[in-house]
Amino acid sequence: MHSRFRSDPRLTVRMTVTLFLLGLLYVAFVAALIALLKSWVLVVVVAAALLGAQYWFSDRIALYAMRGRIVERDEYPELHGVVDRLCAVADMPKPVVAVSDMDMPNAFATGRNADHAVVCVTTGLLRRLEPAELEGVLAHELSHVAHKDVAVITVASFLGVIAGLIVRFAFYSQVFGGRRDQNTAVVFMTVMAVSAAVYAISFLLIRALSRYRELAADRAAALLTGRPSALASALTKVSGDIARIPTKDLRTAQAFNAFYFTPALGAGPSIGRLFSTHPTLEQRLEQLGRISGELGEAAAPGKGG
């Protein structure tokens, strides 16, 4: 089923190329582990089980990690109403609606496809945004679902997850227990080096894809709602409020930055921004400004909804 969200061939090409490169990397990674650990059954079974779990249960894992809970219409009628309207306009199935009791203003979508998707907003976001701004944010998240890039980013991030787990496995598995001879040390260091290299490469590929998909979702949301200025206003407001949250309160949330509407980053310059999951606020506002001009919208981006 195709939604009315405008198709984005460039996003499709980038997702395809990224998954192809990650697939090659994944095959090489598993082959290297089999050669090093001398146990192809263990490596393949563990890798397949983790990939399957991440794909099939990504929505539940994300909701649990971010303290989200599914809410019914009688509890949040206005939120459900906005999602209903957007899904009707976009001609797409309505996802499960959830709310996370967090003061940090944010939202995310997760799930393997449009029929098994969840859109979650924080109570902090609901308190801060005007109705038109909230509509823009939710349209952004629904675009991720419609373009299937939630599933793609979930699968793509798997390789980095398993590389990190392999490092822990190297420390705690019985493969490296017992005798501490020279061969064991060589295997140990090789596994660590391969895992680190795989993590670094997958990290860079996923970040590059993630930044583009955020721009694509902004563009699709602005065109669907016809109000890019409202989305720009929401971006400005949410980014400014997140920047004022103490860094220590953002650390838990930062692990899920690739899924958020706006990354959980503190104020001030950071080397981490060079590897951000999102484009800069300036880039996003600039794009919305161009779309606003194309649509002939009277309000300037960032000036309210």
SULDAVEN-V992141 format. One record per residue. RES is the residue in one letter. OMEGA is omega in whole degrees, -180 to 180 (NA if undefined). D_CENTER is the distance of its C-alpha to the mean C-alpha in whole Angstrom. Layout:
res=RES omega=OMEGA d_center=D_CENTER
res=RES omega=OMEGA d_center=D_CENTER
This chain:
res=M omega=-178 d_center=23
res=H omega=178 d_center=22
res=S omega=179 d_center=20
res=R omega=170 d_center=22
res=F omega=-177 d_center=19
res=R omega=-180 d_center=20
res=S omega=-178 d_center=19
res=D omega=-177 d_center=18
res=P omega=-179 d_center=20
res=R omega=177 d_center=18
res=L omega=180 d_center=15
res=T omega=179 d_center=16
res=V omega=-179 d_center=18
res=R omega=179 d_center=15
res=M omega=-180 d_center=13
res=T omega=180 d_center=17
res=V omega=-180 d_center=18
res=T omega=180 d_center=15
res=L omega=178 d_center=15
res=F omega=180 d_center=19
res=L omega=179 d_center=19
res=L omega=177 d_center=17
res=G omega=176 d_center=19
res=L omega=180 d_center=22
res=L omega=180 d_center=21
res=Y omega=179 d_center=20
res=V omega=179 d_center=23
res=A omega=-180 d_center=25
res=F omega=-180 d_center=23
res=V omega=179 d_center=25
res=A omega=179 d_center=28
res=A omega=180 d_center=28
res=L omega=178 d_center=28
res=I omega=-180 d_center=30
res=A omega=-177 d_center=33
res=L omega=-173 d_center=32
res=L omega=176 d_center=32
res=K omega=-179 d_center=35
res=S omega=-176 d_center=33
res=W omega=-180 d_center=31
res=V omega=-179 d_center=31
res=L omega=-177 d_center=29
res=V omega=-177 d_center=27
res=V omega=-179 d_center=26
res=V omega=-180 d_center=26
res=V omega=-179 d_center=24
res=A omega=-180 d_center=21
res=A omega=-180 d_center=21
res=A omega=-180 d_center=21
res=L omega=179 d_center=18
res=L omega=179 d_center=16
res=G omega=180 d_center=18
res=A omega=-179 d_center=17
res=Q omega=-179 d_center=13
res=Y omega=-173 d_center=13
res=W omega=-175 d_center=16
res=F omega=-177 d_center=15
res=S omega=-179 d_center=11
res=D omega=-179 d_center=12
res=R omega=-180 d_center=14
res=I omega=-179 d_center=13
res=A omega=179 d_center=10
res=L omega=180 d_center=13
res=Y omega=-177 d_center=15
res=A omega=-177 d_center=13
res=M omega=176 d_center=13
res=R omega=178 d_center=16
res=G omega=177 d_center=16
res=R omega=180 d_center=18
res=I omega=-179 d_center=19
res=V omega=-180 d_center=22
res=E omega=-176 d_center=24
res=R omega=-177 d_center=26
res=D omega=180 d_center=29
res=E omega=179 d_center=27
res=Y omega=-176 d_center=24
res=P omega=-178 d_center=26
res=E omega=178 d_center=25
res=L omega=179 d_center=21
res=H omega=-180 d_center=22
res=G omega=179 d_center=25
res=V omega=179 d_center=22
res=V omega=178 d_center=20
res=D omega=-178 d_center=23
res=R omega=-178 d_center=24
res=L omega=180 d_center=21
res=C omega=177 d_center=21
res=A omega=179 d_center=24
res=V omega=-177 d_center=24
res=A omega=-179 d_center=21
res=D omega=180 d_center=23
res=M omega=179 d_center=20
res=P omega=179 d_center=20
res=K omega=178 d_center=19
res=P omega=172 d_center=16
res=V omega=-179 d_center=17
res=V omega=-178 d_center=17
res=A omega=179 d_center=16
res=V omega=176 d_center=17
res=S omega=-178 d_center=16
res=D omega=179 d_center=19
res=M omega=179 d_center=18
res=D omega=179 d_center=20
res=M omega=-179 d_center=17
res=P omega=180 d_center=16
res=N omega=178 d_center=12
res=A omega=175 d_center=10
res=F omega=174 d_center=7
res=A omega=179 d_center=8
res=T omega=-178 d_center=8
res=G omega=-172 d_center=11
res=R omega=176 d_center=12
res=N omega=-175 d_center=14
res=A omega=-180 d_center=15
res=D omega=179 d_center=18
res=H omega=-177 d_center=16
res=A omega=176 d_center=13
res=V omega=172 d_center=13
res=V omega=-175 d_center=12
res=C omega=175 d_center=12
res=V omega=178 d_center=14
res=T omega=177 d_center=16
res=T omega=177 d_center=19
res=G omega=178 d_center=19
res=L omega=-178 d_center=18
res=L omega=-179 d_center=20
res=R omega=-170 d_center=23
res=R omega=-170 d_center=22
res=L omega=171 d_center=21
res=E omega=-178 d_center=24
res=P omega=-179 d_center=24
res=A omega=178 d_center=23
res=E omega=178 d_center=20
res=L omega=178 d_center=19
res=E omega=179 d_center=19
res=G omega=179 d_center=18
res=V omega=-180 d_center=14
res=L omega=176 d_center=15
res=A omega=176 d_center=15
res=H omega=-178 d_center=12
res=E omega=179 d_center=10
res=L omega=176 d_center=13
res=S omega=177 d_center=13
res=H omega=-180 d_center=9
res=V omega=-177 d_center=11
res=A omega=-179 d_center=14
res=H omega=177 d_center=13
res=K omega=-178 d_center=12
res=D omega=172 d_center=9
res=V omega=179 d_center=7
res=A omega=-179 d_center=9
res=V omega=-177 d_center=9
res=I omega=177 d_center=6
res=T omega=179 d_center=7
res=V omega=-178 d_center=11
res=A omega=-178 d_center=10
res=S omega=-178 d_center=9
res=F omega=-175 d_center=12
res=L omega=178 d_center=15
res=G omega=179 d_center=14
res=V omega=-177 d_center=14
res=I omega=177 d_center=17
res=A omega=177 d_center=19
res=G omega=179 d_center=18
res=L omega=179 d_center=20
res=I omega=178 d_center=23
res=V omega=178 d_center=24
res=R omega=179 d_center=24
res=F omega=-180 d_center=26
res=A omega=-179 d_center=28
res=F omega=-168 d_center=29
res=Y omega=-178 d_center=30
res=S omega=177 d_center=31
res=Q omega=176 d_center=35
res=V omega=-178 d_center=34
res=F omega=175 d_center=35
res=G omega=178 d_center=37
res=G omega=-175 d_center=41
res=R omega=179 d_center=42
res=R omega=-179 d_center=41
res=D omega=-176 d_center=43
res=Q omega=180 d_center=42
res=N omega=178 d_center=40
res=T omega=-180 d_center=38
res=A omega=180 d_center=37
res=V omega=179 d_center=36
res=V omega=-180 d_center=34
res=F omega=-178 d_center=32
res=M omega=180 d_center=32
res=T omega=178 d_center=31
res=V omega=179 d_center=28
res=M omega=-178 d_center=27
res=A omega=179 d_center=27
res=V omega=180 d_center=25
res=S omega=179 d_center=22
res=A omega=180 d_center=22
res=A omega=179 d_center=22
res=V omega=179 d_center=20
res=Y omega=-178 d_center=17
res=A omega=-179 d_center=18
res=I omega=-180 d_center=18
res=S omega=178 d_center=14
res=F omega=-178 d_center=13
res=L omega=179 d_center=14
res=L omega=-178 d_center=13
res=I omega=179 d_center=10
res=R omega=180 d_center=10
res=A omega=178 d_center=12
res=L omega=-176 d_center=10
res=S omega=-180 d_center=7
res=R omega=-180 d_center=10
res=Y omega=-177 d_center=12
res=R omega=177 d_center=9
res=E omega=176 d_center=9
res=L omega=179 d_center=13
res=A omega=180 d_center=13
res=A omega=175 d_center=12
res=D omega=-178 d_center=14
res=R omega=-179 d_center=17
res=A omega=-180 d_center=17
res=A omega=-179 d_center=16
res=A omega=-179 d_center=19
res=L omega=180 d_center=21
res=L omega=-177 d_center=21
res=T omega=-176 d_center=22
res=G omega=-178 d_center=24
res=R omega=179 d_center=24
res=P omega=-180 d_center=22
res=S omega=179 d_center=23
res=A omega=177 d_center=22
res=L omega=178 d_center=18
res=A omega=178 d_center=20
res=S omega=178 d_center=21
res=A omega=179 d_center=19
res=L omega=-179 d_center=17
res=T omega=-177 d_center=20
res=K omega=-177 d_center=20
res=V omega=180 d_center=17
res=S omega=179 d_center=17
res=G omega=-180 d_center=20
res=D omega=178 d_center=20
res=I omega=-179 d_center=17
res=A omega=-179 d_center=19
res=R omega=179 d_center=22
res=I omega=180 d_center=21
res=P omega=-177 d_center=22
res=T omega=-178 d_center=20
res=K omega=180 d_center=21
res=D omega=-179 d_center=19
res=L omega=-171 d_center=16
res=R omega=-180 d_center=16
res=T omega=-177 d_center=15
res=A omega=-173 d_center=12
res=Q omega=179 d_center=11
res=A omega=-177 d_center=10
res=F omega=-177 d_center=7
res=N omega=-178 d_center=6
res=A omega=-177 d_center=3
res=F omega=-173 d_center=2
res=Y omega=172 d_center=6
res=F omega=177 d_center=8
res=T omega=-177 d_center=10
res=P omega=179 d_center=10
res=A omega=-180 d_center=12
res=L omega=179 d_center=15
res=G omega=-180 d_center=18
res=A omega=175 d_center=21
res=G omega=-179 d_center=23
res=P omega=180 d_center=22
res=S omega=177 d_center=20
res=I omega=180 d_center=20
res=G omega=-180 d_center=17
res=R omega=177 d_center=16
res=L omega=-180 d_center=17
res=F omega=-175 d_center=14
res=S omega=174 d_center=11
res=T omega=-177 d_center=8
res=H omega=171 d_center=9
res=P omega=180 d_center=13
res=T omega=177 d_center=16
res=L omega=-179 d_center=17
res=E omega=179 d_center=20
res=Q omega=-178 d_center=18
res=R omega=179 d_center=17
res=L omega=179 d_center=20
res=E omega=178 d_center=22
res=Q omega=-180 d_center=20
res=L omega=176 d_center=21
res=G omega=178 d_center=24
res=R omega=-180 d_center=25
res=I omega=178 d_center=24
res=S omega=178 d_center=26
res=G omega=179 d_center=29
res=E omega=-179 d_center=29
res=L omega=-179 d_center=28
res=G omega=-179 d_center=31
res=E omega=-176 d_center=30
res=A omega=-175 d_center=32
res=A omega=178 d_center=30
res=A omega=178 d_center=28
res=P omega=176 d_center=24
res=G omega=-177 d_center=24
res=K omega=176 d_center=27
res=G omega=-177 d_center=26
res=G omega=NA d_center=26
